[in-house]
C-alpha cells in the first residue's frame, strides 16, 4: 500500500490465497487509506491499479471488495467492524476519492457494474425505508450510507 507502483510480489498473492483473513485485512486497510488519508489523484490511481492487479490474481478479493462497500453503504457494522471504527459515515469529504477508487475497480473488471448496483447501491437505497426498520442503526447512518452509494 505504501508503494503502489511497485510490482506485485507473488508471495503476497500466495498469502491472499492461503488465508481469507489477509484479504479482509487488505480491503480494510486500503479502504481506510482511501477514505482517511488525503492523497492526490495519481496516488489514488496507483493504489487502485495495485488493488486491481491483486484482484486479478486472487479472484476471491472481488467478493471482499463488494462486501466492504456494502457494509459501508448499508451501515452494516457486523462484519467490517475495523473499517467502521475508522470511518465517519456522516462526513461526505471522502465520497469523491472513494467514488474514483470504485470506478477504477469497475473499469478494470474487479467486479461488474451490475454487481455493485445490485449488491450495494440498491440495498443502500432500500434500507432506510425498509418498513421503518433500521436494525438498530440511526437514520443518519442509513441516510449517509445511501448518499455514499449514490
GITA-V826594 format. One record per residue. N is the residue number from 1. RES is the residue in one letter. BURIAL is b if it has 9 or more other C-alpha atoms within 8 Angstrom, else e. D_FIRST is the distance of its C-alpha to the first C-alpha in Angstrom with 2 decimals. Layout:
N/RES/BURIAL/D_FIRST
N/RES/BURIAL/D_FIRST
This chain:
1/X/e/0.00
2/X/e/3.78
3/X/e/5.54
4/X/b/5.46
5/X/e/9.17
6/X/e/9.39
7/X/e/11.45
8/X/b/10.63
9/X/e/12.13
10/X/e/15.09
11/X/e/14.91
12/X/e/11.74
13/X/b/13.75
14/X/e/16.71
15/X/b/15.22
16/X/b/14.36
17/X/e/17.96
18/X/e/19.58
19/X/e/18.55
20/X/e/18.03
21/X/e/16.83
22/X/b/13.54
23/X/b/13.31
24/X/b/14.31
25/X/e/11.80
26/X/e/8.82
27/X/b/10.68
28/X/b/11.59
29/X/b/8.36
30/X/b/7.03
31/X/b/10.64
32/X/b/11.10
33/X/e/8.61
34/X/b/10.44
35/X/b/13.65
36/X/b/13.77
37/X/e/12.03
38/X/e/14.14
39/X/e/12.54
40/X/e/14.57
41/X/e/14.95
42/X/e/13.66
43/X/b/10.11
44/X/b/10.54
45/X/b/12.01
46/X/b/9.49
47/X/b/6.75
48/X/b/9.86
49/X/b/10.99
50/X/b/8.17
51/X/b/8.95
52/X/b/12.51
53/X/b/12.54
54/X/b/11.40
55/X/b/14.01
56/X/e/16.51
57/X/e/16.41
58/X/b/16.46
59/X/e/18.74
60/X/e/18.94
61/X/b/15.55
62/X/b/17.68
63/X/e/19.72
64/X/b/16.90
65/X/b/15.64
66/X/b/19.31
67/X/e/20.01
68/X/b/17.43
69/X/b/18.65
70/X/b/22.15
71/X/b/21.71
72/X/b/20.62
73/X/b/23.32
74/X/b/26.02
75/X/b/25.45
76/X/b/25.40
77/X/b/24.16
78/X/e/25.35
79/X/e/22.42
80/X/b/19.17
81/X/e/20.50
82/X/e/17.33
83/X/b/16.07
84/X/b/19.54
85/X/e/19.71
86/X/e/16.94
87/X/b/18.32
88/X/e/21.68
89/X/b/22.83
90/X/e/25.71
91/X/e/23.63
92/X/e/23.44
93/X/e/21.33
94/X/b/18.12
95/X/b/20.03
96/X/e/19.60
97/X/b/15.81
98/X/b/15.57
99/X/e/18.44
100/X/e/16.93
101/X/b/13.77
102/X/e/16.28
103/X/e/18.57
104/X/b/16.17
105/X/b/15.59
106/X/b/19.39
107/X/e/20.16
108/X/e/18.18
109/X/e/20.02
110/X/b/17.45
111/X/b/20.32
112/X/e/23.54
113/X/e/24.71
114/X/e/27.55
115/X/b/25.36
116/X/b/23.66
117/X/b/27.07
118/X/b/28.76
119/X/b/26.25
120/X/b/24.83
121/X/b/26.85
122/X/b/30.29
123/X/b/29.76
124/X/b/28.35
125/X/b/31.39
126/X/e/33.89
127/X/b/32.76
128/X/b/34.15
129/X/e/37.49
130/X/e/37.75
131/X/e/41.14
132/X/e/40.10
133/X/e/38.15
134/X/b/34.75
135/X/e/34.30
136/X/e/34.18
137/X/e/31.65
138/X/e/32.83
139/X/e/33.90
140/X/e/31.59
141/X/b/28.51
142/X/b/29.84
143/X/b/30.59
144/X/b/27.22
145/X/b/25.59
146/X/b/28.06
147/X/e/27.30
148/X/b/23.56
149/X/b/24.45
150/X/e/26.52
